[in-house]
């Protein structure tokens, strides 16, 4: 069974702002390479990838519960993908803002 390359898109306030500039971020498998990320994004979303940057995120140690047992969050890898100008991925599209609602006057 092949390992999934793209695990999920990262949707945060910062990534939504970067998406407007053509940079999209994904959570990827730890052993994934940059060319594999570019190929997976091009095949899945039918876009042209210009640049891929990756970064490893270390897991954090947390203490939880009454006994304060330690647990560790898993290590992850993020990939920032830059597309050709004018291209967009649907997951990162913001809904259009409608006009401001006026409050009824009393």
TIVO-2410 file (N, C-alpha, C; in nm, 3 decimals):
# residues 106
REC num residu      c1      c2      c3 atome chaine
REC   1      X   0.085  -0.118   0.000     N      A
REC   1      X   0.000   0.000   0.000    CA      A
REC   1      X   0.089   0.124   0.000     C      A
REC   2      X   0.072   0.216  -0.095     N      A
REC   2      X   0.158   0.334  -0.102    CA      A
REC   2      X   0.128   0.432   0.011     C      A
REC   3      X   0.231   0.497   0.055     N      A
REC   3      X   0.219   0.597   0.162    CA      A
REC   3      X   0.162   0.725   0.104     C      A
REC   4      X   0.070   0.788   0.173     N      A
REC   4      X   0.014   0.915   0.128    CA      A
REC   4      X   0.119   1.024   0.141     C      A
REC   5      X   0.129   1.109   0.041     N      A
REC   5      X   0.225   1.219   0.045    CA      A
REC   5      X   0.162   1.340   0.116     C      A
REC   6      X   0.049   1.386   0.065     N      A
REC   6      X  -0.021   1.500   0.125    CA      A
REC   6      X  -0.120   1.446   0.227     C      A
REC   7      X  -0.102   1.482   0.352     N      A
REC   7      X  -0.194   1.435   0.455    CA      A
REC   7      X  -0.317   1.523   0.465     C      A
REC   8      X  -0.297   1.656   0.474     N      A
REC   8      X  -0.410   1.748   0.478    CA      A
REC   8      X  -0.360   1.890   0.457     C      A
REC   9      X  -0.447   1.981   0.411     N      A
REC   9      X  -0.407   2.121   0.399    CA      A
REC   9      X  -0.407   2.186   0.537     C      A
REC  10      X  -0.315   2.278   0.559     N      A
REC  10      X  -0.311   2.353   0.685    CA      A
REC  10      X  -0.391   2.482   0.665     C      A
REC  11      X  -0.500   2.495   0.739     N      A
REC  11      X  -0.587   2.611   0.728    CA      A
REC  11      X  -0.578   2.691   0.857     C      A
REC  12      X  -0.507   2.802   0.852     N      A
REC  12      X  -0.499   2.895   0.964    CA      A
REC  12      X  -0.515   3.036   0.909     C      A
REC  13      X  -0.519   3.134   0.997     N      A
REC  13      X  -0.529   3.272   0.951    CA      A
REC  13      X  -0.409   3.310   0.865     C      A
REC  14      X  -0.292   3.269   0.908     N      A
REC  14      X  -0.169   3.302   0.835    CA      A
REC  14      X  -0.167   3.234   0.698     C      A
REC  15      X  -0.202   3.105   0.693     N      A
REC  15      X  -0.198   3.035   0.564    CA      A
REC  15      X  -0.304   3.087   0.468     C      A
REC  16      X  -0.416   3.133   0.520     N      A
REC  16      X  -0.519   3.191   0.432    CA      A
REC  16      X  -0.470   3.323   0.373     C      A
REC  17      X  -0.395   3.400   0.452     N      A
REC  17      X  -0.337   3.525   0.402    CA      A
REC  17      X  -0.232   3.495   0.296     C      A
REC  18      X  -0.148   3.392   0.320     N      A
REC  18      X  -0.047   3.355   0.222    CA      A
REC  18      X  -0.108   3.296   0.095     C      A
REC  19      X  -0.224   3.233   0.108     N      A
REC  19      X  -0.291   3.175  -0.008    CA      A
REC  19      X  -0.332   3.283  -0.108     C      A
REC  20      X  -0.363   3.401  -0.059     N      A
REC  20      X  -0.397   3.511  -0.149    CA      A
REC  20      X  -0.278   3.553  -0.233     C      A
REC  21      X  -0.155   3.526  -0.183     N      A
REC  21      X  -0.032   3.558  -0.255    CA      A
REC  21      X   0.019   3.440  -0.337     C      A
REC  22      X  -0.053   3.327  -0.337     N      A
REC  22      X  -0.013   3.213  -0.419    CA      A
REC  22      X   0.070   3.108  -0.348     C      A
REC  23      X   0.079   3.114  -0.213     N      A
REC  23      X   0.153   3.014  -0.136    CA      A
REC  23      X   0.052   2.932  -0.054     C      A
REC  24      X   0.062   2.799  -0.067     N      A
REC  24      X  -0.032   2.710  -0.001    CA      A
REC  24      X   0.046   2.612   0.085     C      A
REC  25      X  -0.007   2.581   0.205     N      A
REC  25      X   0.067   2.495   0.297    CA      A
REC  25      X  -0.010   2.366   0.323     C      A
REC  26      X   0.067   2.258   0.337     N      A
REC  26      X   0.012   2.125   0.358    CA      A
REC  26      X   0.090   2.054   0.466     C      A
REC  27      X   0.024   1.965   0.536     N      A
REC  27      X   0.090   1.872   0.627    CA      A
REC  27      X   0.123   1.750   0.543     C      A
REC  28      X   0.251   1.709   0.543     N      A
REC  28      X   0.295   1.598   0.459    CA      A
REC  28      X   0.361   1.490   0.544     C      A
REC  29      X   0.380   1.372   0.486     N      A
REC  29      X   0.447   1.263   0.556    CA      A
REC  29      X   0.593   1.301   0.582     C      A
REC  30      X   0.651   1.251   0.692     N      A
REC  30      X   0.786   1.290   0.732    CA      A
REC  30      X   0.892   1.257   0.627     C      A
REC  31      X   0.876   1.145   0.557     N      A
REC  31      X   0.980   1.102   0.463    CA      A
REC  31      X   0.959   1.156   0.321     C      A
REC  32      X   0.862   1.243   0.302     N      A
REC  32      X   0.832   1.296   0.170    CA      A
REC  32      X   0.938   1.396   0.125     C      A
REC  33      X   0.975   1.389  -0.003     N      A
REC  33      X   1.073   1.482  -0.061    CA      A
REC  33      X   1.001   1.597  -0.131     C      A
REC  34      X   1.075   1.703  -0.161     N      A
REC  34      X   1.015   1.818  -0.228    CA      A
REC  34      X   0.960   1.783  -0.367     C      A
REC  35      X   1.035   1.706  -0.449     N      A
REC  35      X   0.978   1.669  -0.579    CA      A
REC  35      X   0.850   1.586  -0.567     C      A
REC  36      X   0.842   1.502  -0.465     N      A
REC  36      X   0.722   1.421  -0.445    CA      A
REC  36      X   0.604   1.509  -0.405     C      A
REC  37      X   0.628   1.611  -0.324     N      A
REC  37      X   0.522   1.704  -0.285    CA      A
REC  37      X   0.473   1.780  -0.407     C      A
REC  38      X   0.566   1.829  -0.490     N      A
REC  38      X   0.528   1.905  -0.610    CA      A
REC  38      X   0.445   1.818  -0.704     C      A
REC  39      X   0.486   1.694  -0.723     N      A
REC  39      X   0.414   1.602  -0.812    CA      A
REC  39      X   0.274   1.573  -0.757     C      A
REC  40      X   0.263   1.550  -0.628     N      A
REC  40      X   0.134   1.519  -0.567    CA      A
REC  40      X   0.037   1.637  -0.578     C      A
REC  41      X   0.086   1.759  -0.556     N      A
REC  41      X   0.000   1.878  -0.565    CA      A
REC  41      X  -0.043   1.900  -0.710     C      A
REC  42      X   0.049   1.883  -0.804     N      A
REC  42      X   0.014   1.901  -0.946    CA      A
REC  42      X  -0.090   1.800  -0.991     C      A
REC  43      X  -0.075   1.675  -0.950     N      A
REC  43      X  -0.170   1.572  -0.991    CA      A
REC  43      X  -0.306   1.588  -0.924     C      A
REC  44      X  -0.306   1.619  -0.796     N      A
REC  44      X  -0.433   1.624  -0.721    CA      A
REC  44      X  -0.515   1.748  -0.753     C      A
REC  45      X  -0.449   1.864  -0.770     N      A
REC  45      X  -0.522   1.989  -0.787    CA      A
REC  45      X  -0.514   2.048  -0.927     C      A
REC  46      X  -0.441   1.984  -1.019     N      A
REC  46      X  -0.429   2.028  -1.158    CA      A
REC  46      X  -0.378   2.172  -1.168     C      A
REC  47      X  -0.266   2.199  -1.100     N      A
REC  47      X  -0.201   2.330  -1.101    CA      A
REC  47      X  -0.053   2.311  -1.133     C      A
REC  48      X   0.018   2.422  -1.157     N      A
REC  48      X   0.161   2.418  -1.184    CA      A
REC  48      X   0.238   2.470  -1.064     C      A
REC  49      X   0.327   2.386  -1.008     N      A
REC  49      X   0.404   2.423  -0.890    CA      A
REC  49      X   0.535   2.488  -0.935     C      A
REC  50      X   0.567   2.603  -0.875     N      A
REC  50      X   0.690   2.675  -0.906    CA      A
REC  50      X   0.798   2.642  -0.804     C      A
REC  51      X   0.761   2.636  -0.674     N      A
REC  51      X   0.860   2.620  -0.568    CA      A
REC  51      X   0.797   2.545  -0.451     C      A
REC  52      X   0.880   2.463  -0.384     N      A
REC  52      X   0.836   2.391  -0.264    CA      A
REC  52      X   0.940   2.411  -0.155     C      A
REC  53      X   0.896   2.452  -0.036     N      A
REC  53      X   0.984   2.458   0.080    CA      A
REC  53      X   0.923   2.371   0.189     C      A
REC  54      X   1.008   2.301   0.263     N      A
REC  54      X   0.959   2.213   0.369    CA      A
REC  54      X   1.025   2.251   0.501     C      A
REC  55      X   0.956   2.217   0.610     N      A
REC  55      X   1.014   2.239   0.742    CA      A
REC  55      X   0.961   2.132   0.837     C      A
REC  56      X   1.049   2.085   0.922     N      A
REC  56      X   1.012   1.986   1.022    CA      A
REC  56      X   0.966   2.054   1.149     C      A
REC  57      X   0.861   2.003   1.209     N      A
REC  57      X   0.807   2.058   1.333    CA      A
REC  57      X   0.823   1.951   1.440     C      A
REC  58      X   0.900   1.982   1.544     N      A
REC  58      X   0.921   1.887   1.652    CA      A
REC  58      X   0.796   1.874   1.737     C      A
REC  59      X   0.775   1.755   1.791     N      A
REC  59      X   0.662   1.733   1.879    CA      A
REC  59      X   0.686   1.797   2.015     C      A
REC  60      X   0.578   1.838   2.080     N      A
REC  60      X   0.588   1.902   2.212    CA      A
REC  60      X   0.554   1.802   2.321     C      A
REC  61      X   0.618   1.817   2.436     N      A
REC  61      X   0.588   1.734   2.552    CA      A
REC  61      X   0.486   1.808   2.638     C      A
REC  62      X   0.379   1.737   2.672     N      A
REC  62      X   0.274   1.798   2.753    CA      A
REC  62      X   0.245   1.710   2.874     C      A
REC  63      X   0.203   1.773   2.982     N      A
REC  63      X   0.161   1.700   3.101    CA      A
REC  63      X   0.010   1.715   3.114     C      A
REC  64      X  -0.058   1.600   3.127     N      A
REC  64      X  -0.203   1.604   3.133    CA      A
REC  64      X  -0.256   1.515   3.245     C      A
REC  65      X  -0.376   1.539   3.284     N      A
REC  65      X  -0.445   1.455   3.380    CA      A
REC  65      X  -0.412   1.485   3.524     C      A
REC  66      X  -0.476   1.410   3.612     N      A
REC  66      X  -0.461   1.430   3.756    CA      A
REC  66      X  -0.320   1.392   3.802     C      A
REC  67      X  -0.265   1.289   3.742     N      A
REC  67      X  -0.130   1.244   3.781    CA      A
REC  67      X  -0.020   1.318   3.707     C      A
REC  68      X  -0.057   1.407   3.617     N      A
REC  68      X   0.039   1.487   3.540    CA      A
REC  68      X   0.133   1.398   3.459     C      A
REC  69      X   0.076   1.299   3.392     N      A
REC  69      X   0.153   1.211   3.306    CA      A
REC  69      X   0.198   1.287   3.181     C      A
REC  70      X   0.317   1.256   3.135     N      A
REC  70      X   0.368   1.325   3.017    CA      A
REC  70      X   0.328   1.249   2.890     C      A
REC  71      X   0.294   1.324   2.789     N      A
REC  71      X   0.266   1.269   2.658    CA      A
REC  71      X   0.332   1.360   2.555     C      A
REC  72      X   0.363   1.306   2.439     N      A
REC  72      X   0.431   1.384   2.337    CA      A
REC  72      X   0.348   1.386   2.211     C      A
REC  73      X   0.331   1.506   2.153     N      A
REC  73      X   0.260   1.516   2.026    CA      A
REC  73      X   0.353   1.468   1.915     C      A
REC  74      X   0.300   1.414   1.809     N      A
REC  74      X   0.386   1.359   1.704    CA      A
REC  74      X   0.463   1.468   1.628     C      A
REC  75      X   0.578   1.428   1.576     N      A
REC  75      X   0.655   1.520   1.491    CA      A
REC  75      X   0.588   1.526   1.356     C      A
REC  76      X   0.593   1.644   1.293     N      A
REC  76      X   0.524   1.665   1.166    CA      A
REC  76      X   0.619   1.729   1.066     C      A
REC  77      X   0.574   1.739   0.943     N      A
REC  77      X   0.649   1.808   0.840    CA      A
REC  77      X   0.550   1.892   0.761     C      A
REC  78      X   0.583   2.020   0.742     N      A
REC  78      X   0.499   2.111   0.667    CA      A
REC  78      X   0.565   2.140   0.533     C      A
REC  79      X   0.483   2.160   0.431     N      A
REC  79      X   0.532   2.197   0.299    CA      A
REC  79      X   0.459   2.322   0.252     C      A
REC  80      X   0.535   2.423   0.210     N      A
REC  80      X   0.479   2.545   0.153    CA      A
REC  80      X   0.499   2.537   0.002     C      A
REC  81      X   0.390   2.541  -0.072     N      A
REC  81      X   0.394   2.526  -0.217    CA      A
REC  81      X   0.358   2.659  -0.281     C      A
REC  82      X   0.443   2.708  -0.372     N      A
REC  82      X   0.415   2.829  -0.447    CA      A
REC  82      X   0.370   2.790  -0.587     C      A
REC  83      X   0.258   2.846  -0.630     N      A
REC  83      X   0.202   2.816  -0.762    CA      A
REC  83      X   0.229   2.928  -0.860     C      A
REC  84      X   0.205   2.899  -0.989     N      A
REC  84      X   0.215   3.003  -1.091    CA      A
REC  84      X   0.115   3.113  -1.060     C      A
REC  85      X   0.149   3.237  -1.093     N      A
REC  85      X   0.054   3.347  -1.066    CA      A
REC  85      X  -0.080   3.323  -1.135     C      A
REC  86      X  -0.187   3.351  -1.062     N      A
REC  86      X  -0.321   3.337  -1.115    CA      A
REC  86      X  -0.386   3.203  -1.085     C      A
REC  87      X  -0.310   3.106  -1.032     N      A
REC  87      X  -0.368   2.976  -1.002    CA      A
REC  87      X  -0.408   2.970  -0.855     C      A
REC  88      X  -0.510   2.888  -0.825     N      A
REC  88      X  -0.564   2.882  -0.690    CA      A
REC  88      X  -0.605   2.739  -0.658     C      A
REC  89      X  -0.598   2.702  -0.530     N      A
REC  89      X  -0.647   2.573  -0.482    CA      A
REC  89      X  -0.776   2.600  -0.406     C      A
REC  90      X  -0.880   2.523  -0.437     N      A
REC  90      X  -1.014   2.549  -0.384    CA      A
REC  90      X  -1.023   2.545  -0.232     C      A
REC  91      X  -0.944   2.460  -0.165     N      A
REC  91      X  -0.951   2.452  -0.019    CA      A
REC  91      X  -0.921   2.586   0.047     C      A
REC  92      X  -0.839   2.667  -0.017     N      A
REC  92      X  -0.792   2.791   0.043    CA      A
REC  92      X  -0.870   2.913  -0.004     C      A
REC  93      X  -0.976   2.892  -0.078     N      A
REC  93      X  -1.054   3.005  -0.130    CA      A
REC  93      X  -1.145   3.059  -0.021     C      A
REC  94      X  -1.137   3.188   0.004     N      A
REC  94      X  -1.222   3.252   0.104    CA      A
REC  94      X  -1.359   3.284   0.044     C      A
REC  95      X  -1.464   3.273   0.122     N      A
REC  95      X  -1.595   3.314   0.070    CA      A
REC  95      X  -1.598   3.465   0.049     C      A
REC  96      X  -1.670   3.507  -0.052     N      A
REC  96      X  -1.677   3.650  -0.080    CA      A
REC  96      X  -1.758   3.720   0.028     C      A
REC  97      X  -1.711   3.838   0.066     N      A
REC  97      X  -1.782   3.915   0.168    CA      A
REC  97      X  -1.900   3.987   0.104     C      A
REC  98      X  -2.010   3.980   0.172     N      A
REC  98      X  -2.128   4.053   0.127    CA      A
REC  98      X  -2.127   4.188   0.198     C      A
REC  99      X  -2.214   4.276   0.158     N      A
REC  99      X  -2.221   4.408   0.219    CA      A
REC  99      X  -2.248   4.398   0.368     C      A
REC 100      X  -2.209   4.500   0.440     N      A
REC 100      X  -2.232   4.503   0.583    CA      A
REC 100      X  -2.381   4.504   0.613     C      A
REC 101      X  -2.417   4.428   0.715     N      A
REC 101      X  -2.556   4.430   0.757    CA      A
REC 101      X  -2.579   4.553   0.844     C      A
REC 102      X  -2.684   4.620   0.813     N      A
REC 102      X  -2.716   4.738   0.893    CA      A
REC 102      X  -2.802   4.695   1.011     C      A
REC 103      X  -2.769   4.753   1.126     N      A
REC 103      X  -2.848   4.723   1.244    CA      A
REC 103      X  -2.977   4.802   1.237     C      A
REC 104      X  -3.087   4.740   1.275     N      A
REC 104      X  -3.214   4.815   1.273    CA      A
REC 104      X  -3.211   4.927   1.377     C      A
REC 105      X  -3.262   5.041   1.334     N      A
REC 105      X  -3.267   5.156   1.425    CA      A
REC 105      X  -3.388   5.144   1.514     C      A
REC 106      X  -3.368   5.184   1.638     N      A
REC 106      X  -3.478   5.177   1.737    CA      A
REC 106      X  -3.555   5.305   1.741     C      A
***
